[in-house]
């Protein structure tokens, strides 16, 4: 009798321990890939504010693969160089009453390619000083100081050569504009190379979701890096999430503008979640997340809690151990951070996406016809 009781107690304790271990294992954050589409390897933007160029170039590289135009490594710094020119024209033209710096948005890359074209990285890598990593800290300070001196205009009249001097600075730090080049046995100009890849900015739209503007209208979103007054299409929050997921399930990838300067984003762990309270998550186990409504999202935009501080590239979907879907987001901070199976990427929860998304850029064909009709395109 005592022996049977002892065995029963041991069995019960063992079962309880196994259940506790299973529970702990079940609560530990882990992810299984659902879909992940072709993208070039993760790169590092180095010490630059050009995430917009790295993310949108990566997005276009995936679009080129999707449309069977081959695999090409597009030069992020070639585009950044041309956008520095456009920003200078805007800054000087507005007498310094405009945003100037390294930050921009995805549509700025599309506009630059439309005007100037694009080149492969092997033709123009922007590394002039025998450096292996990009560093625009000195360059950005010099460019802004130069433009401010032009605007102060102590000579009372702008010279016709100030842009030549400005371009000379870009030549020294980044390299000269390649008028022609040879690539894979063919000769191109930047414009003809872009045309060969089928890049057409008219095929792409940017969606957002805010309540201070009417849904299904297009408007200039008031964020600092929208210096060139790009238009955004406004949809409701559920449509923004559903459109993004549908596109990913249908084989498209997404360029993503979001806030990452909050307690829920951890690039080292490769996880982004929206905590229920204003506390830092542990990023190790499943925790309850906030129910993000359009009203909460709007409030956080209006009070500067959510800002447009980083752009990345959404390449797929994963399922977490909690049964929820997470966006697989390719970052541009190198390939050493993140989960073992997703190095260089961040697994982003739907709640985080709802709260912190500024906008998404995607191909028009990825959008359902019913939503296209509402948006009049």
KOLKEBA-444154 format. One record per residue (C-alpha): residue number from 1; x, y, z. Coordinates in nm, 2 decimals. Each point is the difference from the previous one (the first is absolute). Layout:
! KOLKEBA-444154
{r NUM, {X, Y, Z}}
...
END
This chain:
! KOLKEBA-444154
{r 1, {0.00, 0.00, 0.00}}
{r 2, {0.28, 0.24, 0.10}}
{r 3, {0.20, -0.10, -0.31}}
{r 4, {-0.30, 0.07, -0.22}}
{r 5, {-0.06, 0.34, 0.16}}
{r 6, {0.37, 0.09, -0.04}}
{r 7, {-0.01, -0.09, -0.37}}
{r 8, {-0.32, 0.20, -0.05}}
{r 9, {0.16, 0.30, 0.17}}
{r 10, {0.31, -0.03, -0.22}}
{r 11, {-0.21, -0.04, -0.31}}
{r 12, {-0.21, 0.30, 0.09}}
{r 13, {0.30, 0.22, 0.07}}
{r 14, {0.16, -0.10, -0.32}}
{r 15, {-0.31, 0.07, -0.20}}
{r 16, {-0.04, 0.34, 0.17}}
{r 17, {0.36, 0.08, -0.08}}
{r 18, {-0.04, -0.10, -0.36}}
{r 19, {-0.31, 0.21, -0.03}}
{r 20, {0.18, 0.30, 0.14}}
{r 21, {0.29, -0.06, -0.24}}
{r 22, {-0.24, -0.03, -0.29}}
{r 23, {-0.18, 0.32, 0.11}}
{r 24, {0.33, 0.19, 0.02}}
{r 25, {0.10, -0.13, -0.34}}
{r 26, {-0.33, 0.10, -0.14}}
{r 27, {0.03, 0.35, 0.13}}
{r 28, {0.35, 0.05, -0.13}}
{r 29, {-0.01, 0.22, -0.32}}
{r 30, {0.09, -0.20, -0.30}}
{r 31, {-0.10, 0.03, -0.37}}
{r 32, {-0.08, -0.21, -0.30}}
{r 33, {0.02, 0.14, -0.35}}
{r 34, {-0.32, 0.02, -0.19}}
{r 35, {0.12, 0.17, -0.32}}
{r 36, {0.33, 0.19, -0.07}}
{r 37, {0.06, 0.14, -0.35}}
{r 38, {0.33, 0.05, -0.18}}
{r 39, {0.21, 0.29, 0.11}}
{r 40, {0.37, 0.08, -0.03}}
{r 41, {0.22, -0.06, 0.31}}
{r 42, {-0.03, 0.24, 0.30}}
{r 43, {0.24, 0.30, -0.02}}
{r 44, {0.10, 0.27, 0.24}}
{r 45, {-0.07, 0.36, -0.06}}
{r 46, {0.30, 0.08, 0.23}}
{r 47, {0.01, 0.34, 0.16}}
{r 48, {-0.25, 0.17, -0.23}}
{r 49, {-0.37, 0.11, 0.02}}
{r 50, {-0.07, -0.17, -0.34}}
{r 51, {-0.22, -0.29, 0.12}}
{r 52, {-0.26, 0.13, -0.24}}
{r 53, {0.23, -0.08, -0.29}}
{r 54, {0.12, -0.33, 0.13}}
{r 55, {-0.36, -0.12, 0.07}}
{r 56, {-0.15, 0.12, -0.32}}
{r 57, {0.29, -0.13, -0.21}}
{r 58, {-0.04, -0.34, 0.17}}
{r 59, {-0.38, 0.02, -0.08}}
{r 60, {0.08, 0.08, -0.37}}
{r 61, {0.25, -0.28, -0.01}}
{r 62, {-0.27, -0.24, 0.11}}
{r 63, {-0.24, 0.15, -0.26}}
{r 64, {0.26, -0.06, -0.27}}
{r 65, {0.04, -0.36, 0.11}}
{r 66, {-0.38, -0.04, 0.01}}
{r 67, {-0.04, 0.13, -0.35}}
{r 68, {0.27, -0.23, -0.12}}
{r 69, {0.25, 0.27, -0.10}}
{r 70, {0.29, -0.17, 0.19}}
{r 71, {0.18, 0.06, 0.32}}
{r 72, {0.17, 0.34, 0.03}}
{r 73, {0.16, 0.19, 0.29}}
{r 74, {-0.11, 0.35, -0.05}}
{r 75, {0.21, 0.29, 0.13}}
{r 76, {-0.17, 0.16, 0.29}}
{r 77, {0.27, 0.28, 0.02}}
{r 78, {-0.04, 0.09, -0.37}}
{r 79, {-0.37, 0.09, 0.08}}
{r 80, {0.09, 0.17, 0.32}}
{r 81, {0.25, 0.22, -0.19}}
{r 82, {-0.27, 0.11, -0.24}}
{r 83, {-0.25, 0.07, 0.28}}
{r 84, {0.27, 0.21, 0.18}}
{r 85, {-0.01, 0.22, -0.32}}
{r 86, {-0.38, 0.02, 0.00}}
{r 87, {-0.01, 0.08, 0.37}}
{r 88, {0.25, 0.28, -0.05}}
{r 89, {-0.21, 0.16, -0.28}}
{r 90, {-0.30, -0.02, 0.23}}
{r 91, {0.18, 0.13, 0.31}}
{r 92, {0.16, 0.30, -0.19}}
{r 93, {-0.32, 0.07, -0.19}}
{r 94, {-0.19, 0.03, 0.32}}
{r 95, {0.27, 0.22, 0.16}}
{r 96, {0.08, -0.27, 0.26}}
{r 97, {-0.36, -0.04, 0.12}}
{r 98, {-0.01, -0.37, -0.08}}
{r 99, {0.13, -0.33, 0.12}}
{r 100, {0.36, -0.08, -0.09}}
{r 101, {0.20, -0.30, 0.12}}
{r 102, {0.05, -0.37, -0.09}}
{r 103, {-0.36, -0.11, 0.06}}
{r 104, {-0.25, -0.05, -0.28}}
{r 105, {-0.28, -0.24, -0.10}}
{r 106, {-0.06, -0.28, -0.25}}
{r 107, {-0.16, 0.22, -0.26}}
{r 108, {0.32, 0.22, -0.01}}
{r 109, {0.19, -0.30, -0.13}}
{r 110, {-0.27, -0.07, -0.26}}
{r 111, {0.01, 0.36, -0.11}}
{r 112, {0.38, 0.00, -0.02}}
{r 113, {0.00, -0.31, -0.22}}
{r 114, {-0.26, 0.14, -0.22}}
{r 115, {0.21, 0.32, -0.05}}
{r 116, {0.36, -0.14, 0.01}}
{r 117, {-0.02, -0.38, -0.04}}
{r 118, {0.18, -0.25, 0.21}}
{r 119, {0.32, -0.20, -0.01}}
{r 120, {0.13, -0.32, 0.16}}
{r 121, {0.21, 0.03, 0.32}}
{r 122, {0.30, -0.14, -0.18}}
{r 123, {-0.01, 0.31, -0.23}}
{r 124, {-0.05, 0.25, 0.28}}
{r 125, {0.04, -0.10, 0.37}}
{r 126, {0.05, 0.34, 0.15}}
{r 127, {0.31, -0.11, 0.19}}
{r 128, {0.27, 0.26, -0.10}}
{r 129, {0.22, -0.01, 0.31}}
{r 130, {0.12, -0.36, 0.00}}
{r 131, {-0.27, -0.08, 0.25}}
{r 132, {-0.20, -0.32, 0.03}}
{r 133, {-0.30, 0.17, 0.16}}
{r 134, {-0.21, 0.30, -0.09}}
{r 135, {0.05, 0.31, 0.22}}
{r 136, {-0.18, 0.32, -0.09}}
{r 137, {0.04, 0.19, 0.33}}
{r 138, {0.27, 0.24, -0.13}}
{r 139, {-0.16, 0.03, -0.34}}
{r 140, {-0.34, 0.08, 0.13}}
{r 141, {0.13, 0.28, 0.23}}
{r 142, {0.21, 0.15, -0.28}}
{r 143, {-0.28, 0.00, -0.25}}
{r 144, {-0.24, 0.17, 0.24}}
{r 145, {0.26, 0.26, 0.11}}
{r 146, {0.07, 0.07, -0.37}}
{r 147, {-0.36, 0.05, -0.08}}
{r 148, {-0.06, 0.23, 0.30}}
{r 149, {0.29, 0.21, -0.11}}
{r 150, {-0.16, 0.03, -0.35}}
{r 151, {-0.33, 0.10, 0.15}}
{r 152, {0.15, 0.26, 0.23}}
{r 153, {0.12, 0.15, -0.33}}
{r 154, {0.22, 0.28, 0.12}}
{r 155, {0.07, 0.09, -0.36}}
{r 156, {-0.37, 0.09, -0.03}}
{r 157, {-0.04, -0.22, -0.31}}
{r 158, {0.04, -0.37, -0.06}}
{r 159, {0.28, -0.10, -0.24}}
{r 160, {-0.09, -0.23, -0.29}}
{r 161, {0.27, -0.25, 0.10}}
{r 162, {-0.11, -0.09, 0.35}}
{r 163, {-0.14, -0.33, -0.11}}
{r 164, {0.33, -0.08, -0.18}}
{r 165, {0.18, 0.05, 0.33}}
{r 166, {-0.26, -0.21, 0.18}}
{r 167, {0.04, -0.28, -0.25}}
{r 168, {0.37, 0.01, 0.04}}
{r 169, {-0.04, -0.08, 0.37}}
{r 170, {-0.21, -0.30, -0.09}}
{r 171, {0.26, -0.11, -0.26}}
{r 172, {0.27, 0.01, 0.26}}
{r 173, {-0.19, -0.19, 0.27}}
{r 174, {-0.21, -0.24, -0.20}}
{r 175, {0.13, 0.00, -0.36}}
{r 176, {-0.09, 0.15, -0.34}}
{r 177, {-0.32, -0.07, -0.18}}
{r 178, {0.07, -0.29, -0.24}}
{r 179, {-0.13, 0.13, -0.34}}
{r 180, {0.06, -0.35, -0.16}}
{r 181, {0.11, -0.34, 0.12}}
{r 182, {0.03, -0.36, -0.10}}
{r 183, {-0.18, -0.27, 0.19}}
{r 184, {-0.03, -0.37, -0.08}}
{r 185, {0.13, 0.05, -0.35}}
{r 186, {-0.24, 0.29, -0.09}}
{r 187, {0.05, 0.38, -0.01}}
{r 188, {-0.25, 0.21, 0.19}}
{r 189, {-0.07, 0.35, 0.12}}
{r 190, {-0.17, 0.02, 0.35}}
{r 191, {-0.33, 0.07, -0.18}}
{r 192, {0.02, -0.28, -0.25}}
{r 193, {0.10, -0.25, 0.28}}
{r 194, {-0.31, 0.10, 0.20}}
{r 195, {-0.21, -0.05, -0.31}}
{r 196, {0.15, -0.34, -0.06}}
{r 197, {-0.12, -0.11, 0.35}}
{r 198, {-0.35, 0.12, -0.07}}
{r 199, {0.00, 0.25, 0.29}}
{r 200, {-0.30, 0.23, -0.03}}
{r 201, {-0.10, 0.22, 0.30}}
{r 202, {-0.36, 0.02, -0.13}}
{r 203, {-0.04, -0.37, 0.10}}
{r 204, {0.05, 0.07, 0.37}}
{r 205, {-0.22, 0.17, 0.26}}
{r 206, {0.04, 0.09, 0.37}}
{r 207, {-0.27, -0.07, 0.25}}
{r 208, {-0.05, 0.13, 0.35}}
{r 209, {-0.28, 0.01, 0.25}}
{r 210, {-0.09, 0.31, 0.21}}
{r 211, {-0.34, 0.14, 0.12}}
{r 212, {0.09, 0.37, -0.04}}
{r 213, {-0.05, -0.04, -0.38}}
{r 214, {-0.29, -0.16, -0.19}}
{r 215, {0.04, -0.36, -0.08}}
{r 216, {0.05, -0.08, -0.37}}
{r 217, {0.15, 0.34, -0.07}}
{r 218, {0.36, 0.08, -0.08}}
{r 219, {0.19, 0.27, 0.19}}
{r 220, {0.34, 0.13, 0.09}}
{r 221, {0.09, -0.16, 0.33}}
{r 222, {0.15, 0.24, 0.25}}
{r 223, {0.32, -0.17, 0.11}}
{r 224, {0.35, 0.16, -0.01}}
{r 225, {0.15, -0.23, -0.26}}
{r 226, {-0.28, 0.07, -0.24}}
{r 227, {0.19, 0.30, -0.12}}
{r 228, {-0.10, -0.05, -0.36}}
{r 229, {-0.37, -0.01, 0.08}}
{r 230, {-0.08, -0.35, -0.11}}
{r 231, {-0.36, -0.11, 0.00}}
{r 232, {-0.13, -0.29, 0.21}}
{r 233, {-0.33, -0.20, -0.05}}
{r 234, {-0.20, -0.02, 0.32}}
{r 235, {-0.17, -0.33, 0.08}}
{r 236, {-0.15, -0.13, 0.32}}
{r 237, {0.22, -0.19, 0.24}}
{r 238, {-0.15, -0.34, -0.06}}
{r 239, {0.05, 0.05, -0.38}}
{r 240, {0.36, 0.10, 0.05}}
{r 241, {0.07, -0.32, 0.19}}
{r 242, {-0.20, -0.22, -0.23}}
{r 243, {0.15, 0.15, -0.32}}
{r 244, {0.35, -0.05, 0.13}}
{r 245, {-0.06, -0.36, 0.10}}
{r 246, {-0.18, -0.08, -0.33}}
{r 247, {0.29, 0.14, -0.20}}
{r 248, {0.25, -0.21, 0.19}}
{r 249, {-0.21, -0.32, -0.04}}
{r 250, {-0.03, 0.08, -0.38}}
{r 251, {0.37, 0.03, -0.06}}
{r 252, {0.07, 0.37, 0.05}}
{r 253, {0.22, 0.17, 0.24}}
{r 254, {-0.05, 0.34, 0.18}}
{r 255, {0.21, 0.31, 0.07}}
{r 256, {-0.09, 0.10, 0.36}}
{r 257, {0.04, 0.34, 0.18}}
{r 258, {-0.03, -0.03, 0.38}}
{r 259, {0.10, 0.11, 0.34}}
{r 260, {0.27, -0.22, 0.17}}
{r 261, {0.10, 0.24, 0.28}}
{r 262, {-0.23, -0.15, 0.26}}
{r 263, {0.01, -0.27, 0.27}}
{r 264, {-0.16, -0.27, -0.22}}
{r 265, {0.27, -0.01, -0.27}}
{r 266, {0.32, -0.21, 0.06}}
{r 267, {0.22, -0.05, -0.30}}
{r 268, {0.25, -0.20, 0.20}}
{r 269, {-0.27, -0.26, 0.09}}
{r 270, {-0.16, 0.05, -0.34}}
{r 271, {-0.35, 0.05, 0.14}}
{r 272, {-0.24, 0.29, 0.01}}
{r 273, {-0.32, -0.02, 0.21}}
{r 274, {-0.24, 0.26, 0.14}}
{r 275, {-0.01, -0.04, 0.38}}
{r 276, {-0.33, 0.03, 0.19}}
{r 277, {0.16, 0.26, 0.24}}
{r 278, {0.27, 0.26, -0.05}}
{r 279, {0.27, -0.25, 0.11}}
{r 280, {0.28, -0.17, -0.18}}
{r 281, {-0.09, -0.36, -0.10}}
{r 282, {0.24, -0.28, 0.07}}
{r 283, {0.00, -0.12, -0.36}}
{r 284, {0.04, -0.36, 0.12}}
{r 285, {-0.35, -0.11, 0.08}}
{r 286, {-0.35, 0.06, -0.13}}
{r 287, {-0.15, 0.31, 0.16}}
{r 288, {-0.35, 0.16, -0.04}}
{r 289, {0.00, 0.28, -0.25}}
{r 290, {-0.20, 0.32, -0.03}}
{r 291, {-0.32, 0.01, -0.21}}
{r 292, {0.10, 0.28, -0.24}}
{r 293, {-0.30, 0.20, -0.13}}
{r 294, {0.00, 0.27, -0.26}}
{r 295, {-0.06, 0.25, 0.28}}
{r 296, {0.30, -0.11, 0.20}}
{r 297, {0.21, -0.01, -0.32}}
{r 298, {-0.11, 0.36, -0.08}}
{r 299, {0.08, 0.13, 0.35}}
{r 300, {0.35, -0.14, -0.01}}
{r 301, {0.06, 0.16, -0.34}}
{r 302, {-0.13, 0.33, 0.12}}
{r 303, {0.20, 0.02, 0.32}}
{r 304, {0.33, -0.10, -0.17}}
{r 305, {0.02, -0.34, 0.18}}
{r 306, {0.00, -0.17, -0.34}}
{r 307, {0.23, 0.16, -0.26}}
{r 308, {0.15, -0.10, -0.33}}
{r 309, {0.35, -0.10, 0.11}}
{r 310, {0.09, -0.31, -0.20}}
{r 311, {-0.09, -0.17, -0.33}}
{r 312, {0.03, -0.38, -0.06}}
{r 313, {-0.11, -0.27, -0.24}}
{r 314, {-0.27, -0.25, 0.09}}
{r 315, {0.08, -0.33, -0.18}}
{r 316, {-0.24, -0.26, 0.16}}
{r 317, {-0.22, -0.13, 0.27}}
{r 318, {0.07, -0.23, 0.29}}
{r 319, {-0.21, -0.17, 0.27}}
{r 320, {0.09, 0.05, 0.36}}
{r 321, {-0.03, -0.27, 0.27}}
{r 322, {-0.29, 0.21, 0.12}}
{r 323, {-0.19, -0.08, -0.32}}
{r 324, {0.02, 0.36, -0.13}}
{r 325, {0.15, 0.11, -0.33}}
{r 326, {0.31, 0.22, 0.00}}
{r 327, {0.15, 0.19, -0.29}}
{r 328, {0.36, -0.10, -0.10}}
{r 329, {0.17, 0.33, -0.05}}
{r 330, {0.34, 0.04, -0.16}}
{r 331, {0.21, 0.27, 0.17}}
{r 332, {0.31, 0.19, -0.11}}
{r 333, {0.21, -0.03, 0.31}}
{r 334, {0.21, -0.30, -0.10}}
{r 335, {-0.07, -0.37, 0.02}}
{r 336, {0.12, -0.07, 0.35}}
{r 337, {-0.31, 0.10, 0.20}}
{r 338, {-0.32, -0.19, 0.04}}
{r 339, {-0.14, -0.36, 0.04}}
{r 340, {0.22, -0.29, -0.12}}
{r 341, {-0.22, -0.08, -0.30}}
{r 342, {-0.06, 0.37, -0.08}}
{r 343, {0.34, 0.18, 0.04}}
{r 344, {-0.01, 0.36, -0.11}}
{r 345, {-0.38, -0.01, 0.02}}
{r 346, {-0.26, 0.10, 0.26}}
{r 347, {-0.32, -0.19, 0.08}}
{r 348, {-0.27, 0.26, 0.03}}
{r 349, {-0.34, -0.07, 0.17}}
{r 350, {-0.32, 0.13, -0.15}}
{r 351, {-0.06, 0.22, 0.30}}
{r 352, {0.34, 0.16, -0.04}}
{r 353, {-0.07, 0.05, -0.37}}
{r 354, {-0.34, 0.16, 0.07}}
{r 355, {0.14, 0.25, 0.25}}
{r 356, {0.33, 0.09, -0.16}}
{r 357, {-0.05, -0.01, -0.38}}
{r 358, {0.03, 0.33, -0.17}}
{r 359, {-0.05, -0.14, -0.35}}
{r 360, {0.05, -0.29, -0.24}}
{r 361, {0.10, 0.01, -0.36}}
{r 362, {-0.10, -0.28, -0.23}}
{r 363, {-0.08, -0.09, -0.36}}
{r 364, {-0.35, 0.10, -0.11}}
{r 365, {-0.07, -0.35, -0.12}}
{r 366, {0.03, -0.12, 0.36}}
{r 367, {-0.31, 0.20, 0.10}}
{r 368, {-0.35, -0.15, -0.02}}
{r 369, {-0.22, 0.14, -0.27}}
{r 370, {-0.26, 0.11, 0.25}}
{r 371, {0.25, 0.22, 0.18}}
{r 372, {0.14, 0.13, -0.33}}
{r 373, {-0.35, 0.11, -0.09}}
{r 374, {-0.04, 0.19, 0.33}}
{r 375, {0.34, 0.17, -0.06}}
{r 376, {-0.09, 0.09, -0.36}}
{r 377, {0.29, -0.17, -0.17}}
END
